[in-house]
Amino acid sequence: MNRTELKLFLDGHGGEYEYAFDVPASEITSFRCGGNAEAVIYPNGEGALCALLRFLSDAEIKYCVLGCGTNVLIDDAGYDGAIVITTKLTELKIDGETLRSECGRGITSCASAAQKAGLSGLSFAYGIPGSVGGAVTMNAGAYGGEISDVIVSADCWDADAQKIVTLTRDDLSLGYRDSAVKRGGLYVLSAQFALHRGDPDAILAEMNDFMERRRDKQPLSCPSAGSFFKRAPGHFTGKLIEDAGLKGLRVGGAMVSEKHAGFIINAGGASAGDVKKLAEIVMARVLESSGVALEREIIYL
């Protein structure tokens, strides 16, 4: 990567970007492990984000776009390119029963804003730690709801066409933890959700119930990336792992959570290699004990 060229671009745009070089992955991901990112850049707005992605593409600089860094594991060797983080893009507007949010706002924050406005439909997202962009990309879901139930459209940067495109729910091809965005070449800038009127107190009670369930069943106090594996069709993935006798299994500082076997946690001093090795062992032993092939949900960089 040509750092001089990148720095000239960033410094030449009047404070539209904050950036740093050689940033530890522990500072930008929820797993709190991994090597250094060669560059980490925070655009201050949608226009700045699009201009940056155009520049990186034209300059042939390797890059990826992250929100809250909650569903990703960066290799111990680091990432030899630019990681663009969208968490400064947080504008949210409510118009009637439609909520529009920029990509970097937390999806939990959107659920709270909807509740305060007396809008129902996003309660399931309360407690999901990712950003709006990440939630759309992964078609995030919990407790019987998912993004595909409420999304109307998303404005995306099309890296191939080098322009902003608006994709409808059908265009987004949302599946289980999958979307057209995840398959590459598209980056969520903002999303619109269709909600419906509800009683704010009832909505809040539902959200609080979901959060209590999370606290009760999930290792929220430990660094992790949430559920490490996708749900196996016809099975509860955590139970498959538990039945294989893997709760508490450790490789270095990485451990299968004793609270919820579907989580791999950083129990202290884990490397990305520890996490990957443990995941491989879990997948092999579950396949051996149950015949079910687990698929990871976490993205490796």
C-alpha positions as CSV (number, residue, x, y, z in Angstrom):
1,M,0.0,0.0,0.0
2,N,1.3,3.5,-0.9
3,R,1.0,5.2,2.4
4,T,2.2,8.6,1.0
5,E,-0.5,8.6,-1.7
6,L,-3.2,7.6,0.8
7,K,-2.1,10.2,3.4
8,L,-2.1,13.0,0.7
9,F,-5.6,12.1,-0.2
10,L,-6.8,12.0,3.4
11,D,-5.1,15.2,4.4
12,G,-6.3,17.0,1.4
13,H,-10.0,16.8,2.2
14,G,-10.4,19.3,5.0
15,G,-10.9,17.1,8.0
16,E,-13.4,14.7,6.4
17,Y,-11.3,11.7,7.7
18,E,-9.7,10.6,10.9
19,Y,-7.1,7.9,10.4
20,A,-4.1,6.1,11.8
21,F,-1.6,3.5,10.6
22,D,-0.6,0.2,12.1
23,V,-3.7,-0.1,14.4
24,P,-4.0,-3.3,16.5
25,A,-7.1,-5.4,15.6
26,S,-7.8,-5.5,19.3
27,E,-8.8,-1.8,19.1
28,I,-11.3,-2.2,16.3
29,T,-12.9,-5.7,16.7
30,S,-15.0,-7.2,19.5
31,F,-12.8,-10.3,19.6
32,R,-10.0,-8.0,20.9
33,C,-7.3,-10.0,19.2
34,G,-5.4,-10.2,15.9
35,G,-2.6,-8.4,14.1
36,N,-2.3,-4.8,12.9
37,A,-4.4,-3.1,10.2
38,E,-2.0,-1.2,8.0
39,A,-4.5,1.7,7.9
40,V,-7.7,2.5,9.7
41,I,-9.9,5.3,8.3
42,Y,-13.1,6.9,9.7
43,P,-15.0,9.0,7.1
44,N,-17.1,11.7,8.7
45,G,-20.1,11.4,6.3
46,E,-21.6,9.6,3.4
47,G,-20.0,11.7,0.7
48,A,-16.6,11.3,2.3
49,L,-17.1,7.5,2.5
50,C,-18.0,7.3,-1.2
51,A,-15.1,9.5,-2.2
52,L,-12.7,7.3,-0.2
53,L,-14.0,4.1,-1.7
54,R,-13.6,5.5,-5.2
55,F,-10.1,6.6,-4.4
56,L,-9.0,3.3,-2.9
57,S,-10.4,1.5,-5.9
58,D,-8.7,3.8,-8.4
59,A,-5.4,3.6,-6.4
60,E,-5.7,-0.2,-6.3
61,I,-5.4,-0.2,-2.5
62,K,-6.8,-3.2,-0.8
63,Y,-9.6,-2.3,1.6
64,C,-12.6,-3.6,3.5
65,V,-15.5,-1.8,5.2
66,L,-16.5,-2.4,8.8
67,G,-19.0,-1.0,11.2
68,C,-18.7,-2.0,14.8
69,G,-16.3,-4.9,14.1
70,T,-18.5,-7.4,15.9
71,N,-18.6,-10.2,13.3
72,V,-15.1,-10.3,12.1
73,L,-11.7,-11.9,13.1
74,I,-8.5,-10.3,11.8
75,D,-5.6,-12.7,11.2
76,D,-2.6,-12.5,13.5
77,A,-0.5,-11.5,10.5
78,G,-2.7,-8.4,10.3
79,Y,-4.5,-6.8,7.3
80,D,-2.3,-5.3,4.6
81,G,-4.6,-2.7,3.4
82,A,-7.1,0.0,4.6
83,I,-9.9,-0.8,7.0
84,V,-12.7,1.8,6.6
85,I,-14.9,2.1,9.7
86,T,-18.3,3.7,9.3
87,T,-19.2,4.5,13.0
88,K,-19.3,8.2,12.4
89,L,-22.2,7.8,9.9
90,T,-25.0,7.8,12.4
91,E,-27.8,10.1,11.1
92,L,-31.3,8.8,11.8
93,K,-34.6,10.1,10.7
94,I,-38.2,9.0,11.4
95,D,-40.9,9.9,9.0
96,G,-44.3,8.5,9.9
97,E,-43.7,4.8,10.2
98,T,-40.5,4.7,8.3
99,L,-37.1,4.8,10.0
100,R,-34.0,5.7,7.9
101,S,-30.5,5.3,9.4
102,E,-27.0,5.7,8.1
103,C,-24.8,2.6,8.0
104,G,-22.6,3.3,11.0
105,R,-25.3,3.7,13.7
106,G,-25.8,0.7,16.0
107,I,-28.9,-1.3,15.2
108,T,-29.6,-1.4,18.9
109,S,-29.7,2.4,18.9
110,C,-32.2,2.2,16.0
111,A,-34.4,-0.1,18.0
112,S,-34.4,2.3,20.9
113,A,-35.2,5.3,18.7
114,A,-38.1,3.4,17.2
115,Q,-39.5,2.5,20.6
116,K,-39.3,6.1,21.8
117,A,-41.3,7.1,18.6
118,G,-43.9,4.4,19.4
119,L,-42.9,2.2,16.5
120,S,-42.8,-1.5,16.6
121,G,-40.9,-4.0,14.4
122,L,-37.3,-3.6,15.5
123,S,-37.5,-5.0,19.0
124,F,-35.7,-8.2,17.9
125,A,-32.6,-6.1,17.1
126,Y,-32.3,-4.7,20.6
127,G,-29.0,-6.0,22.0
128,I,-27.5,-7.0,18.6
129,P,-24.1,-5.3,18.9
130,G,-23.5,-4.5,15.2
131,S,-24.1,-1.5,13.0
132,V,-27.0,-1.0,10.5
133,G,-24.6,-1.7,7.6
134,G,-23.5,-4.9,9.2
135,A,-27.0,-5.9,10.1
136,V,-28.2,-5.5,6.5
137,T,-25.1,-7.2,5.1
138,M,-25.6,-10.3,7.4
139,N,-29.4,-10.1,7.5
140,A,-29.1,-10.0,11.3
141,G,-31.8,-11.5,13.4
142,A,-32.8,-12.8,16.8
143,Y,-35.8,-14.0,18.7
144,G,-37.9,-14.8,15.6
145,G,-37.2,-11.6,13.7
146,E,-34.6,-10.5,11.1
147,I,-33.7,-7.5,9.0
148,S,-35.5,-8.9,5.9
149,D,-38.8,-8.6,7.9
150,V,-38.6,-4.8,8.1
151,I,-36.2,-3.4,5.5
152,V,-37.7,-1.5,2.6
153,S,-34.5,-0.5,0.7
154,A,-30.8,0.3,1.2
155,D,-28.6,2.9,-0.5
156,C,-25.3,1.2,-1.4
157,W,-22.1,2.1,-3.0
158,D,-21.6,-0.1,-6.0
159,A,-17.8,-0.6,-6.3
160,D,-18.0,-1.9,-9.9
161,A,-20.2,0.9,-11.2
162,Q,-18.5,3.5,-8.9
163,K,-21.9,5.0,-8.0
164,I,-24.7,5.0,-5.4
165,V,-27.5,2.6,-6.1
166,T,-30.8,2.0,-4.3
167,L,-31.6,-1.7,-3.7
168,T,-35.1,-2.9,-2.8
169,R,-35.7,-5.7,-0.4
170,D,-35.8,-8.1,-3.4
171,D,-32.7,-6.6,-4.9
172,L,-30.8,-7.3,-1.6
173,S,-31.5,-11.1,-1.9
174,L,-31.6,-11.5,1.9
175,G,-31.2,-15.0,3.1
176,Y,-30.1,-16.6,6.4
177,R,-27.1,-14.5,7.4
178,D,-26.6,-13.7,3.8
179,S,-27.3,-10.9,1.2
180,A,-26.2,-9.5,-2.1
181,V,-24.1,-7.1,-0.1
182,K,-22.2,-9.9,1.6
183,R,-21.4,-11.5,-1.7
184,G,-19.2,-8.6,-2.6
185,G,-19.0,-5.3,-4.5
186,L,-21.7,-3.5,-2.5
187,Y,-21.4,-1.4,0.6
188,V,-24.4,-0.2,2.6
189,L,-24.6,3.6,3.1
190,S,-28.1,3.8,4.7
191,A,-31.2,1.7,5.1
192,Q,-34.9,2.3,5.4
193,F,-37.2,0.2,7.6
194,A,-41.0,0.0,7.5
195,L,-42.3,-0.2,11.1
196,H,-45.8,0.1,12.6
197,R,-47.4,1.9,15.4
198,G,-47.4,0.3,18.8
199,D,-47.5,1.1,22.5
200,P,-44.1,2.4,23.6
201,D,-44.4,0.7,27.0
202,A,-45.2,-2.6,25.5
203,I,-42.4,-2.3,23.0
204,L,-40.0,-1.4,25.8
205,A,-41.1,-4.4,27.8
206,E,-40.4,-6.7,24.9
207,M,-37.0,-5.2,24.3
208,N,-36.1,-5.5,28.0
209,D,-37.3,-9.1,27.9
210,F,-35.0,-9.9,24.9
211,M,-32.1,-8.2,26.7
212,E,-32.6,-10.2,29.9
213,R,-32.6,-13.4,27.8
214,R,-29.3,-12.3,26.3
215,R,-27.8,-11.6,29.7
216,D,-29.0,-14.8,31.1
217,K,-27.8,-17.1,28.3
218,Q,-24.9,-15.4,26.5
219,P,-21.4,-14.6,27.7
220,L,-21.8,-10.8,27.2
221,S,-18.9,-9.9,29.6
222,C,-16.3,-11.7,27.5
223,P,-14.8,-10.5,24.2
224,S,-16.4,-12.5,21.3
225,A,-18.1,-12.0,18.0
226,G,-21.4,-13.4,19.1
227,S,-22.6,-16.7,17.7
228,F,-19.6,-18.1,15.9
229,F,-21.4,-20.6,13.8
230,K,-24.6,-20.4,11.7
231,R,-27.7,-22.2,12.8
232,A,-27.5,-25.8,11.5
233,P,-30.8,-26.6,9.8
234,G,-33.0,-28.6,12.1
235,H,-30.7,-28.2,15.0
236,F,-29.6,-25.8,17.8
237,T,-26.0,-25.3,17.1
238,G,-25.1,-24.6,20.7
239,K,-26.6,-27.9,21.8
240,L,-24.7,-29.8,19.1
241,I,-21.5,-28.4,20.4
242,E,-22.5,-29.0,24.0
243,D,-23.5,-32.6,23.3
244,A,-20.1,-33.2,21.7
245,G,-18.7,-32.4,25.1
246,L,-17.0,-29.2,24.0
247,K,-18.1,-26.6,26.6
248,G,-15.1,-25.1,28.2
249,L,-12.7,-26.5,25.6
250,R,-9.7,-24.2,25.2
251,V,-6.9,-23.5,22.7
252,G,-4.6,-21.0,24.2
253,G,-6.7,-18.0,25.3
254,A,-9.7,-19.0,23.1
255,M,-12.5,-21.0,24.8
256,V,-15.9,-22.5,24.0
257,S,-18.1,-20.6,26.4
258,E,-19.4,-22.5,29.3
259,K,-22.5,-20.3,29.4
260,H,-23.4,-20.8,25.7
261,A,-21.5,-23.3,23.6
262,G,-22.3,-21.4,20.4
263,F,-19.9,-18.7,21.4
264,I,-16.2,-18.8,21.2
265,I,-14.7,-16.2,23.6
266,N,-11.4,-14.6,24.2
267,A,-10.9,-15.8,27.7
268,G,-7.7,-13.8,28.0
269,G,-4.7,-13.3,25.8
270,A,-6.2,-15.2,22.8
271,S,-4.7,-14.9,19.4
272,A,-6.7,-15.1,16.2
273,G,-4.9,-18.4,15.5
274,D,-6.2,-19.7,18.8
275,V,-9.7,-18.8,17.8
276,K,-9.4,-20.4,14.3
277,K,-7.8,-23.6,15.7
278,L,-10.5,-24.0,18.3
279,A,-13.2,-23.4,15.6
280,E,-11.7,-26.1,13.5
281,I,-11.7,-28.6,16.4
282,V,-15.3,-27.8,17.2
283,M,-16.4,-28.3,13.6
284,A,-14.5,-31.6,13.3
285,R,-15.9,-33.0,16.6
286,V,-19.4,-32.0,15.9
287,L,-19.3,-33.6,12.5
288,E,-17.9,-36.7,14.1
289,S,-20.4,-36.9,16.9
290,S,-23.6,-35.8,15.1
291,G,-22.8,-35.9,11.4
292,V,-23.7,-32.2,11.1
293,A,-21.3,-29.9,9.3
294,L,-21.2,-26.5,11.0
295,E,-20.6,-23.4,9.0
296,R,-19.0,-20.3,10.6
297,E,-20.9,-17.0,10.6
298,I,-17.8,-15.0,11.5
299,I,-15.9,-13.3,8.7
300,Y,-12.1,-13.9,8.6
301,L,-9.8,-11.1,7.3
